[in-house]
Amino acid sequence: MYQSIGKSKQQTRGREKVKTGCKTCKARRVKCDEGWPACRRCISTGRVCKGYGIWGGGGSPHDQQQPQSSRALSIYCTPVPVGNLSREEQTHFDWFVNKTREKFAGLFTSEFWGTLVFQASAREPAVRHAVVALSAAHRFEIGCDPWIIPAIYGVGVEKFTLQQYNKAISYLRVATGKSGQSGLYVALITCMIFVALEYLRGQYQMASAHLRYGIQLLSNISVPLPRSSMSPRMFSPVEDFVHNTLAESYARLSLQAALFGSVPSDMCVMTRKHSLPYSFCSLLEARQTLDDLLNRVYCLERHCHSLRVSQLSIEDPEIIETQSKIMSDLSLWRKIYKALLIQIEANGALKEKFGSRLLNIYYELAVIMASVCLSEDEMIFDSFTKNFLGILTGFVDLWNYWASQDPDVEEMQDIFVYKIENHGFTVESGFIPPVYYTALKCRIPGIRRQAIRILRSAPHREGVWNGQLLAEVLEEVVRIEESELGPAQLGSTKEFPLSEITASSRISGVSVILPNRAKDDTFVRYKKRIDNGQWVVMFELKIMYSAKQNSLK
């Protein structure tokens, strides 16, 4: 089963099932506030708190006189890191608690950023210093003053970040040298933080290497279920909060990177079986299930691609059946999700209402990708104009809903929103992937240009997805595909102009090769059909990453 802070409404026949918290509260099947080192529920009832598994904590009610800083952090259900932190390190850790963790989690509950990282930081210096490094880089990224650590220390932000990075690596060597599963968990948590840090710094190749290592390490300590070459590997959930949280986090990040083309299909992981529940107990469960469906679509598409490369037929009944099952599950997902939407709109928190609108966008993306995954004919996308419009209207709905809210409401401060004036960053995927896909695959100029304007208007980054950079890639794609068209070939309707981009003019297999330094050039490869109908790599583009804000007209 999967632990979820957002699954407070999950019901069993008797009492609500407790999935996180101290061992005492879990045994009593009551909700734990996860205070550190012992929870307040145990203290208030005179019980002995038995702690939080491998991360320790707990103790008798007579030993729980926490300092003021501990009590302050308890409102986040997180522990305070113990150990020696300098004043600058503590300042950056506090920034992580108050700013970074909420920003990186995005619109959905994240047990990794909201709970696990803090539990590990309390006892593991490798995780603690990795968090400080990430926080320092985050403060620098958003232009927080001061950009430089106090002059008396003579340390710049970049140097300070690298110092903390190296400290984390040094402590990680010690942790992984110990026997038992604890050291492997420390490595996985630290590796995930390193991935986020390298994405934030624009070191994409290093981030990809960290991600691949983490997925391989997770595979070594997990028990993967049997899989075929056309489906992602699946891990059986176990009664272990740390293991399940890590599996879910890596599955989410591997999907994000896979959709961008940064990891091969055999590195994609899923955390649940293919069967869908009768109902979604939370928005988080709905998102996890849709992510798994997208993962299955991606792996099937890559399987078919590998068959074509090997000049093998994809007319396999098993392939057709797999696609049919995915389409059926998507239809079922939508029916179950509609019931949850009614509850969210009636009683959901503001953040849930934002998240529900984002899931609508990803559903449209999943339908398109599942429908076309067996074909390499670019003309097939002309049949999904309604779905592409659904993606753009979904974004407009999300944006308008944000604009209609009072920005002074406290709950609005904790919601990940995309402000035009900010070049922000989050680890989680938002609207960039589906909007990019729309501009890449929809050949109706009005829809395509509007999608590019959206990416231009909100110049932020979501993990490996850089909206500003991808807008420039898309402008080049449009230039190539429309280069053979004259003004007379662009008709018009009342809403969107209709183009006549023929099959021979369309390109496919657009691959964005990100640099290992933020300011380096980005290379883009694509395929185009030649006279004999075969797809070949025709050209390699170099995109100069600039800060220009122009949009297509």
N, C-alpha and C positions, 0 to 999 in steps of 0.2 A: 504494500500500500504506500501511497505517497503522502508525505507530510506537507501541510500547507497552512500557513498562517491565515490565508483567506478562506479556508474551508470550515469556518466556524458553524456553518449551518448544516454540516453533514450529520445525519441522524442515523442511529441504529435503533433496534427495537427497544432497547432499554435506555441507556444513557449515551450522550454524545461521546464518540470515540476520540480519545486523546492521543495525539501523534507526536507532539513535541513536549519539551519541558523536562523537569527533573524526574529521576526514577521514582521518587515517592508519589508525586502527583500522577504520573502515568499509571502506577500500580493502583492508585485510588480512583483513576479514571475521572480526574477533575482537571480543569484548565489551570495551567501553571503560568505565572507572570514572568518566569525565567530570570528573576533577579539573581545577582551574583554577590557573593559566592553561594548563597542559599536563597531560595525564593521566599517572598514575603508570605505566601499562603501557608507554607510549612511553619515559618516562624510564628505567625499569628495564632496557629492552632497548637503550638507547643510540640510539633513533631520534629524529627530529625530529617533534614533534607539530605537525600542520598546523592545529590549532584547530577552531572550531565554527561555520563559516560566517560569517554576517553579524555574529555577536557576538564575533568575534575569538578571542583566546587563542592558545595554541600557542607554539612556539619551540624552540630547541635545548635539549638536556638540560643544558647548562652554565648556563642562565639561569633555572633553576627552583627557586631557593632561596626557598620560600614562607614567609611569616611563620606564627607559631603559629596565628593565627586562621584562616588559609587552610587549614592542614592539618586543623584541627578541623572546618571545614565540609565538607571533602572526603569525610567519611564519609557525608554526605547526597548525594554526587554533584552538588554544587552549587558555584558560584563565590562568592567574597566580593565584594561590591560595591566598586568602586574609586571614588575621588572623595572629596570633602569631606563627611563626615557629622559633625554635632556629637555630643556624648556622648549626649544625649537621643535623637537620631535613630538612633544606632547601637544604643541599648538597645531601641528599638522594632523595629528591623530584626531583632535577635537574637530578640526575642519572636516575630516572624513565622516565623523559621526553626524555632524549637523548638515553637511552639504553633499559630499560626494556620494555616499551610499544611496541617498534618495534619488539623486540624479541618474546614477548608473542603473538603478533598478527599473527605470522607465515607468510605464503605466500599470504594471502588474506587480503583485506581491513577489518578492524575491527572498527566499529563505537563505540563499547563499549570502547576498549582500546585507540582508537585514538581521541575520541571526548567526549563521555558521562562522562568518569571518570574525565576528566579535568574540565568540566562544573560543575560537582558535587563537586569537590575538592575546587573550588573557594568559595563556600558558606557553605559547610558542613564539619565541623571538623572531623566527624566520618569517612568520606571517605578520607579526607586528611591524617589522621594518619594511616589509613589502607594502603594507598599508600606508605607512608614512611616505614612502617613495611615490606611491600612486597619488596620494593627497597633494604632495608638493607639485607634481606635474599637473594635476588638475587645477590648482590655484594659479599656476603660471599660464595655463591654457586659456582661462577665462579672463586673464588680465587683472587678477586680484592684487591690490596694493597691500603691503609692499611686494614688489616682484623679487626683491633681493632680501635674503636673510640679514638681520642687523649687521651693520658694517663692522662692528667690533669682532665679529667672527670671521670676516673676510671670506665668506663662502657664498657663491652665486647659487641661484635656484637649480640650474642644471647640474652643477657640481654636487650640491646637497642631495639631489635626487639620485644621482649615480652612487654616492656614498651609501645611501640607504639601500639601494639596489644590491650593492656588494655585500653589505652587512647581512641582508636577507639570504643571499646565496651562501655565505659562510655558515650561518646558522642552519641552513637547509642541509648542508653536508653532514652536520652533526646529527640532525634529526633523522635523516634517511639512513644513517649508519647504525641506528638502533634496530633491534629485532622487533617484530610485531607489526600490526597493521597501522598503528598510530603514525609511524614515520611515513608510510605511504599516503595517508590522509593529509599530513602536513605538506607533502610534496604536491599533491593534487590541488590543494587550496592555494598554495603559493604560486603554482604554475598558472592557475586561473587569474590571479591578480597580475602576474607578469604579462599575460595576454592582453588584459585591459590596459596596462601601462604602455605596452608597445603600440597598441592601436592608438592610444591617446597621443603618443609622441610621433606618430607617423612612421614607425619602424615596422612596416607591414610584413616583410619577409621574416623578421625575427618573431613577430607575433604568431605567424603561421607555424613556425618551427615549435614554439612553445605549445600551441594548440595540438599539434600532431603528437607531441610527446605526452601531453596530458591524456589524450584519448587512448593512446597505446597503454599507458600506465593504468588507466581505468579498466581497460580490457584484461589486463593481467591479474587484477584483484577481484574482478567480477566474474560471474558465470554467464556467458552469453548463451542465449537460446539458439537452437539451430536456425540457420538462415540460408537462403538461396542467393545467387548472384544478383537477383533483381530486387532485393529487399534489404533494408538496413539491418545491422546487427541489433539485437534486443537484449537488454539485461533484465533478469528476473528481479523484481523489487524484493527487498529483504526488510526485516524489522530492525533497521539501522538508520537513524536520522541522517547521520553524516554521509553514509554511502548513497542513500537515495537522493539527498540534496545535491551531491556532486554529480551523480549520474544525470539528473535533470538539467543541471547547469551546463554540463558538457554537451548534452544532446541539443540544447537550445543554441549554444554557440557554434556547434559543428554545422547545424542547419543553416545558420546565418552565413557562415563562411562557404558552405557548399553551394548555396544559391548564387553567391558571388563568383564561385569557381576556384576557391582557394584551397579546398581539400577534395580528394577523390571520394567517390561514392562509398568505397569500402571503409572509409573512416567515419561515416555517418552512424550515429547511434540513436536508438529509441529506448524509451523507458517503460513501455507498456505493450500489452498484446494488442492485436488488431481489433478486437471486439470493442464496440462502443458501449457506454453505460446507458441505462434507461433514462437517466436524467443527469444534468450537470449540477453538482452541489455548489459550485462557485465559478466565477469568471476565470480563475486560474486553471481549473480543470478543463474548461472549454478551450482555453488557449493551448494547453498541453496536448489535447487531443487533436486540434487542428494542426499544430506543429508536426505531430507524428504523421498525419495524413500528407502534409507537404513533403516530409522526409521520404515517405513511400513513393510519392510521385517522382521526386528527384532521382531516387535510386533506379526506378523503372526506366526513366528517360535515359540515364547514363548506361544502363544495361543494353538498351536498344542501340544506343550510339556505338558501343563497343562491338556489337554484332555487325553493324554496318561497316565499321573500320576493318573488321576481319572478313568482310564480304560474305557474311552469313545472313540467312533469311530471318526476319523477325515475325514471319507468319507462323507463330507458335501458339497453339491453343492455350498454353499456360500463361503466355504474355497477355493475350486477349482477356483471359479470365482475371488476371491480376488487375488490369486496367478497369475492367467492369466492376470488380469488387471495390476499388478505390472510389469510383464514381458513385456507387451505391452508398458507400460509407459517408461520402460528402453530402449526399442528399439527406441521409439520416442525421448527420451532424447538424445540418441546418434546421431540421424539424425540432431536435432536442434544444438547440440554441434559442429558438424563438420563445420557448417556454421560459427559459432563463431570462431573456431580455425583458419580458413582462415584469418579472420580479425586480430586476435591476432598475428599470425606469420608475417603478412604484416606490421602492424602498432602498435602492442602492446608494452607496456613497458617491460623491462627486467623481472620485478617481475611477470607480467602477463604470460610471457612465461614459467617461472618456475612453476607457479600455474597450468597452463593448462596441463603440463606434469604430475603433481600430480593427477589431476582429472582423467586422463586416467587410472591410477593405480586403483583408487577407483571405476571406472566404471567396471573394470574386477572383482573386489571384489564383487560388488553389483550383477552382473550377476550370479556368483557362488552361493552366499547366497540365492538369490531369487529362483534359480532353485532347490535347495536341501532343502528348508525350511520345506517341508511337510514330509520329510523322515528322519528316524533315522538309515538308513543303511549306514555305513561308506564306503562301496564299491562303492557308487554312485559317490564319488569324483574322482574315476579313469577316469571318463568321461570328466573331465574338465582340463586335462593336458595343453591344449592350453591356457586356461585362466590363469592358474598358471604361465605358461611361460610368458604370457602377463604382469603379475604383476612384475616379475623379470626383464624382458626386459624394462619395463617402468621405473623401478628404475635405471637401467643402463643408460637409455637415460637421465634421470634427472641428474644423477651424471656426465655423460660425458658433458652435456650441461653446467653445472656449471664449470667443469674443463676447458672448452674451452673459458671461459670469462676472461677478464683482471681483476685480483683482485684489481688493483689500480683504476678502474673506480668507481666514487663516488656512482653510483646506486647500485653497488655490495655490498657496505657496509651496505645497508639497507635491504638486502635480507636475509631471514632466510635460512642458509645453514648448512649442517651437516659436521663438520670438524672432522677428525679421532682423532685428539689430544685433542679435547675438550669434557668434560662431561657437555654438555649444557642442558638447559631446556626451554621448551615452553609450554604454556597452550594449544595451538591448536594441533590437530592430524596431523601428517605428514605421513611418509611412514611406521612407525612401525606396526600399526594394519594390513594392508594387507600383509606385509611380514611375520608377525607372523602367520597369518591365513594360508598362503601358507605352511610354515614349519610344521604346525600342521596337515593339512588335505591332503596335497599331499604326497603320499607314495613312489614316485620315489626318491631314495636316492640322486641322483645328484642335483635335484631341491631343495629337502629338506635341504641338507647340505649347498647349496649356500645361501639359505634364512637365515640360522643360522649364516653363516659367515658375511652376511650383518649386522645383528643385533650386532654381535661382533665388526665389524669394525667401527661402529658409536655409541659409548656408550653414548647416550644421553637419555633424557626423554621427553615424550610428554604427559603432564597432568598425568593421572593415568598409562600411558604406560611407563614402564622402559625397554628399549631395552636390556641392559646388563643382567638384571635379567631374562627376558623372554627367552633369549638365553640359560640360564642354565636350565630353565624349559623344553624347547624343547629338549635339549640333553637327559634329563631324559625320556621324552616321546619316543624319538627314541630308547633309550636303551630298554625300556619295549617292544615296538612293534617288535623290531628286535632280541630280546633275543632268540627266537626259531629258528632263521635262521642260517644256516651254510654257509661257503664260497661258497659251490657248488650251493646254492640256489639263489645266487646273480649273475644273468647273466649280460650281458653288451651289449650296442649298441655303435655306434660311439660317441654319445653325452652324454647320460645319462644311468647309469646302471639301469636295471629293476629288482625290487624286487618281491618276492612272499609273501607278507604279507597278510595272509588269514584273513577272516572276524573274526575268533575267536581270532586272534592275535591283532586286532585293538582295540584301546580304544576310548572312546567318552566322551562328557560332561566334558572336562578338565576345572576345575575351579581353578583359582589362587586366593588365599586368602592373600591379602597383609597385612603387619603388620601395627601397629600404630606408630612404630618408625623405622627410616630408616635402622638401623643396625640389627633389629630383623629378625628372620627367616620367610620365606614365606612358606605357606602350600599349597599343590596342591592335589585336589581330582579328581578322574576320575572314569568312569564306564567301565565295561567290561562284555561281554556276558558270561553267564554260560551255562551248558549243555542243559537246557530247553529253551534256546533262549532269556531269559529275561536279561535286563540290570540291573546290581547291582553295588553299590559302593564297589569296591574291596580293595582299599588301600588308605592310606593318606600319601603323601610324604612330607618331610621337605627339602626345598631347602636352602642350606647354601649360603647366598649372599656373594660372594667373588669378588675380582677384577681380577680374572684370565682372560687372554686374549686368551686362547687356543681355537681352532676351531676343528670341526670334520674333520677327514682325511679319 
